[in-house]
Amino acid sequence: MKHFYLIANPSKPGALDAAEKIEKELIRRGAYCTHNRGYTRADQVPSDTECVITLGGDGTLIQASRDLISLDLPMMGINMGHLGYLTQVSREEALDPVLDALLTDSFTLEKRMMLEGSVVGAEKKVKGIALNEIVLTRQDVLQVLHFQVYVNGVFFNEYMADGIIAATPTGSTAYNLSAGGPIVAPGAELMLLTPICSHSLNARSIVLSPEDRVSIRLVNWTGRKSYSAVFDGDQAFPLHCGERLEICRAPQYTTLIQLKNVSFLENIRQKMDRI
């Protein structure tokens, strides 16, 4: 690789300084590099870009994967935060071996499944995409949600809960894990449904096929505009009376650069030891 695009999260200490250092070093080695502060749009990325490097945390990498999904570029994250399940390199590590690997194509590529969600009503349809999860939740009222879940048009279950998470294997270690859902190897292709603080002792996560289509409908609608579909904890679409949230596998994938020959389970163990 010779053409790189850097995205640095200015809210992370040291991210901007690290980006400038990497940019200078890549140029010194004969590569081409563009440096962007903060989030970006696809039309800002040079057409000859071969790799996107993010400096921040998992959130920075996830945001970039969604913003630049149309470009289908491999991405690598440098963690300037705390855990960083998705980022490959921590800020304490030497960057020279990382740049060597990128410049000599000494890495593997890993495709990660994504989800597509739509808020569908009689007069509109808004759509978003997520690498980690799509969550049905409340906006501003401390109120239990009452909703039904349909899979492929067939009624599956009814919940009284704070919400529900539809997660990818990548997102299994994020909100899904905090809500009691299982950890899934990132190379798998499936969808996890995990209720949040359900008012039932038998409400558990369910694993669905990647080809399944989920529809979530609120019951006993109160008329309050207080429910949202939230994509990767960032983008939110409100749900109004008569609308439903539909979720399926997205046609796009996020491609992550893997530099280290460390198994997924070993990586999880190392991250958990730091909590």
C-alpha positions as CSV (number, residue, x, y, z in Angstrom):
1,M,0.0,0.0,0.0
2,K,1.2,3.5,-0.8
3,H,-1.9,5.8,-0.4
4,F,-3.3,6.3,3.1
5,Y,-6.0,8.4,4.7
6,L,-5.8,9.3,8.4
7,I,-8.8,10.1,10.6
8,A,-7.9,11.4,14.0
9,N,-10.4,11.9,16.8
10,P,-9.5,15.3,18.3
11,S,-11.2,14.4,21.6
12,K,-8.7,11.6,22.3
13,P,-5.4,12.8,24.0
14,G,-2.5,12.4,21.7
15,A,-4.5,11.5,18.6
16,L,-3.7,14.6,16.5
17,D,0.0,14.5,17.4
18,A,0.2,10.8,16.5
19,A,-1.6,11.4,13.2
20,E,0.9,14.1,12.3
21,K,3.8,11.8,13.2
22,I,2.4,9.0,11.1
23,E,1.7,11.3,8.1
24,K,5.3,12.6,8.1
25,E,6.8,9.1,8.5
26,L,4.7,7.7,5.6
27,I,5.6,10.6,3.3
28,R,9.3,10.2,4.3
29,R,9.1,6.5,3.2
30,G,7.7,7.5,-0.2
31,A,4.0,7.0,0.5
32,Y,1.1,9.4,0.0
33,C,-1.0,10.4,3.0
34,T,-3.9,12.8,3.7
35,H,-4.7,13.8,7.3
36,N,-8.3,14.6,8.5
37,R,-9.2,15.9,11.9
38,G,-12.4,14.3,13.1
39,Y,-15.1,12.5,11.2
40,T,-15.2,12.7,7.4
41,R,-17.4,12.2,4.3
42,A,-16.8,9.8,1.5
43,D,-16.4,12.7,-1.0
44,Q,-13.4,14.0,1.1
45,V,-11.3,10.9,0.6
46,P,-8.9,10.9,-2.4
47,S,-9.9,8.5,-5.1
48,D,-6.5,6.7,-5.0
49,T,-6.7,5.9,-1.3
50,E,-5.9,2.3,-0.4
51,C,-6.2,2.2,3.3
52,V,-7.9,4.2,6.1
53,I,-6.1,4.5,9.5
54,T,-8.2,5.8,12.4
55,L,-6.7,7.2,15.6
56,G,-9.1,7.2,18.6
57,G,-11.0,4.3,19.9
58,D,-13.5,1.7,18.6
59,G,-16.1,4.5,18.2
60,T,-13.8,6.3,15.8
61,L,-13.3,3.2,13.7
62,I,-17.0,2.3,13.7
63,Q,-18.0,5.9,12.7
64,A,-15.4,5.8,9.8
65,S,-16.7,2.4,8.7
66,R,-20.2,3.8,8.4
67,D,-19.3,7.1,6.8
68,L,-17.0,5.5,4.2
69,I,-18.9,2.3,3.6
70,S,-19.5,3.2,-0.1
71,L,-15.8,3.3,-0.7
72,D,-15.1,-0.3,0.4
73,L,-11.7,0.5,1.8
74,P,-9.8,-1.6,4.3
75,M,-9.4,0.0,7.7
76,M,-7.0,-0.2,10.6
77,G,-7.5,1.4,14.0
78,I,-4.9,2.8,16.4
79,N,-6.4,2.8,19.9
80,M,-5.9,6.1,21.8
81,G,-8.6,5.2,24.4
82,H,-9.2,2.4,26.9
83,L,-10.1,-1.2,25.7
84,G,-10.4,-1.0,21.9
85,Y,-11.7,-4.4,20.8
86,L,-11.6,-3.5,17.1
87,T,-8.5,-1.4,17.0
88,Q,-5.3,-3.3,16.2
89,V,-2.6,-1.1,17.8
90,S,-2.4,0.6,21.2
91,R,-0.8,4.0,21.7
92,E,1.9,2.4,23.8
93,E,3.2,0.3,20.9
94,A,6.0,1.3,18.5
95,L,4.5,2.5,15.2
96,D,7.5,1.6,12.9
97,P,6.6,-2.1,12.7
98,V,3.0,-1.2,12.0
99,L,4.0,1.1,9.1
100,D,6.4,-1.5,7.8
101,A,3.6,-4.1,7.7
102,L,1.2,-1.7,5.9
103,L,3.8,-0.6,3.3
104,T,4.9,-4.1,2.5
105,D,1.3,-5.6,2.5
106,S,2.2,-7.9,5.4
107,F,-1.3,-8.3,6.8
108,T,-4.5,-10.1,6.3
109,L,-8.0,-8.7,5.6
110,E,-11.1,-9.6,7.6
111,K,-14.6,-8.9,6.5
112,R,-17.1,-8.0,9.1
113,M,-20.9,-8.4,8.7
114,M,-23.0,-5.3,9.1
115,L,-26.7,-4.7,9.8
116,E,-29.2,-2.5,7.9
117,G,-32.1,-1.0,9.8
118,S,-35.2,0.8,8.5
119,V,-37.9,2.8,10.3
120,V,-40.9,2.1,8.2
121,G,-44.2,3.9,8.2
122,A,-47.1,4.6,5.9
123,E,-45.5,7.8,4.5
124,K,-41.8,7.3,4.9
125,K,-38.8,4.9,5.2
126,V,-35.5,6.0,6.7
127,K,-32.6,3.7,6.6
128,G,-29.3,3.3,8.5
129,I,-26.4,0.9,8.8
130,A,-24.5,-0.4,11.8
131,L,-21.3,-2.4,12.4
132,N,-22.0,-3.2,16.0
133,E,-25.7,-3.0,16.8
134,I,-29.1,-1.5,16.2
135,V,-31.0,-0.8,19.4
136,L,-34.6,0.0,20.1
137,T,-34.7,2.2,23.1
138,R,-36.5,5.1,24.8
139,Q,-35.4,8.7,24.2
140,D,-36.2,10.7,27.2
141,V,-38.8,9.0,29.4
142,L,-38.1,6.4,32.1
143,Q,-40.7,4.0,30.9
144,V,-40.7,0.3,30.1
145,L,-41.2,-0.6,26.4
146,H,-43.8,-3.1,25.4
147,F,-43.0,-4.5,22.0
148,Q,-43.4,-7.6,19.7
149,V,-40.7,-9.2,17.6
150,Y,-41.5,-10.9,14.3
151,V,-38.9,-13.0,12.4
152,N,-39.5,-13.4,8.7
153,G,-43.0,-12.2,9.2
154,V,-43.8,-14.8,11.9
155,F,-44.5,-13.7,15.5
156,F,-41.6,-14.7,17.7
157,N,-42.1,-13.1,21.2
158,E,-43.5,-10.2,23.1
159,Y,-41.4,-8.2,25.6
160,M,-41.7,-5.8,28.5
161,A,-38.2,-4.4,28.6
162,D,-36.0,-1.3,28.4
163,G,-35.4,-2.1,24.8
164,I,-33.8,-4.7,22.5
165,I,-30.4,-5.1,20.8
166,A,-29.8,-6.5,17.4
167,A,-26.1,-7.1,17.2
168,T,-23.5,-8.4,14.7
169,P,-20.8,-10.8,15.8
170,T,-18.5,-7.7,15.9
171,G,-21.0,-6.0,18.2
172,S,-21.3,-9.0,20.5
173,T,-18.5,-7.6,22.8
174,A,-20.2,-4.2,23.0
175,Y,-23.7,-3.3,24.3
176,N,-24.8,-6.9,23.7
177,L,-22.2,-8.2,26.2
178,S,-23.2,-5.6,28.8
179,A,-26.8,-6.7,28.5
180,G,-25.9,-10.3,29.1
181,G,-25.7,-11.5,25.5
182,P,-23.1,-14.1,24.3
183,I,-19.7,-13.4,22.8
184,V,-19.4,-14.5,19.2
185,A,-16.3,-14.9,17.0
186,P,-16.2,-12.0,14.6
187,G,-15.8,-14.2,11.5
188,A,-19.3,-15.7,12.1
189,E,-22.3,-14.5,10.1
190,L,-25.4,-14.3,12.3
191,M,-27.6,-11.8,14.1
192,L,-28.1,-11.7,17.9
193,L,-31.3,-10.4,19.6
194,T,-30.8,-9.5,23.2
195,P,-33.5,-7.9,25.3
196,I,-32.4,-5.1,27.7
197,C,-33.5,-5.5,31.3
198,S,-36.5,-7.6,30.5
199,H,-39.3,-7.9,33.0
200,S,-39.3,-11.7,32.5
201,L,-37.1,-14.4,33.9
202,N,-37.1,-16.4,30.7
203,A,-36.1,-13.6,28.3
204,R,-32.8,-14.6,26.7
205,S,-30.7,-13.8,23.7
206,I,-31.5,-15.6,20.5
207,V,-29.2,-16.3,17.6
208,L,-30.6,-15.9,14.1
209,S,-29.5,-16.7,10.6
210,P,-27.9,-13.8,8.7
211,E,-30.7,-14.2,6.2
212,D,-33.4,-13.6,8.7
213,R,-35.4,-10.4,8.7
214,V,-36.6,-8.9,12.0
215,S,-39.5,-6.6,12.5
216,I,-40.1,-4.9,15.9
217,R,-43.5,-3.3,16.7
218,L,-44.5,-1.3,19.8
219,V,-47.6,-2.4,21.6
220,N,-50.0,-0.1,23.5
221,W,-48.6,3.0,21.9
222,T,-49.0,6.0,24.3
223,G,-48.6,8.7,21.6
224,R,-45.3,10.0,23.2
225,K,-42.4,10.6,20.8
226,S,-39.9,9.0,23.1
227,Y,-38.7,5.9,21.3
228,S,-35.7,5.6,18.9
229,A,-33.8,3.2,16.7
230,V,-30.1,3.9,17.5
231,F,-27.3,2.8,15.2
232,D,-23.9,2.1,16.8
233,G,-24.8,4.4,19.7
234,D,-24.5,7.4,17.4
235,Q,-27.2,7.8,14.7
236,A,-30.8,7.8,16.0
237,F,-34.1,7.8,14.2
238,P,-37.3,8.4,16.2
239,L,-40.2,6.0,16.1
240,H,-43.7,7.4,15.8
241,C,-47.1,5.9,16.1
242,G,-47.8,3.3,13.5
243,E,-44.1,2.8,12.5
244,R,-41.9,-0.3,12.9
245,L,-38.2,-1.1,13.0
246,E,-37.0,-3.6,10.4
247,I,-33.6,-5.1,10.6
248,C,-31.6,-7.4,8.2
249,R,-28.1,-8.1,7.1
250,A,-26.6,-5.2,5.1
251,P,-25.3,-5.9,1.6
252,Q,-22.0,-4.1,2.6
253,Y,-19.2,-5.3,4.8
254,T,-16.5,-3.5,6.8
255,T,-13.0,-4.8,5.9
256,L,-10.5,-4.6,8.8
257,I,-6.7,-5.0,8.5
258,Q,-5.3,-7.6,10.8
259,L,-1.6,-7.2,11.7
260,K,-1.2,-9.6,14.5
261,N,-1.5,-13.4,14.6
262,V,-3.5,-13.4,17.8
263,S,-6.6,-15.5,18.1
264,F,-9.9,-13.8,18.8
265,L,-10.2,-15.6,22.2
266,E,-6.7,-14.6,23.2
267,N,-7.5,-11.0,22.3
268,I,-10.7,-11.1,24.4
269,R,-8.8,-12.6,27.4
270,Q,-6.2,-9.8,27.2
271,K,-8.9,-7.1,27.0
272,M,-10.9,-8.6,29.9
273,D,-7.8,-8.7,32.1
274,R,-7.5,-4.9,31.7
275,I,-11.1,-4.2,33.0
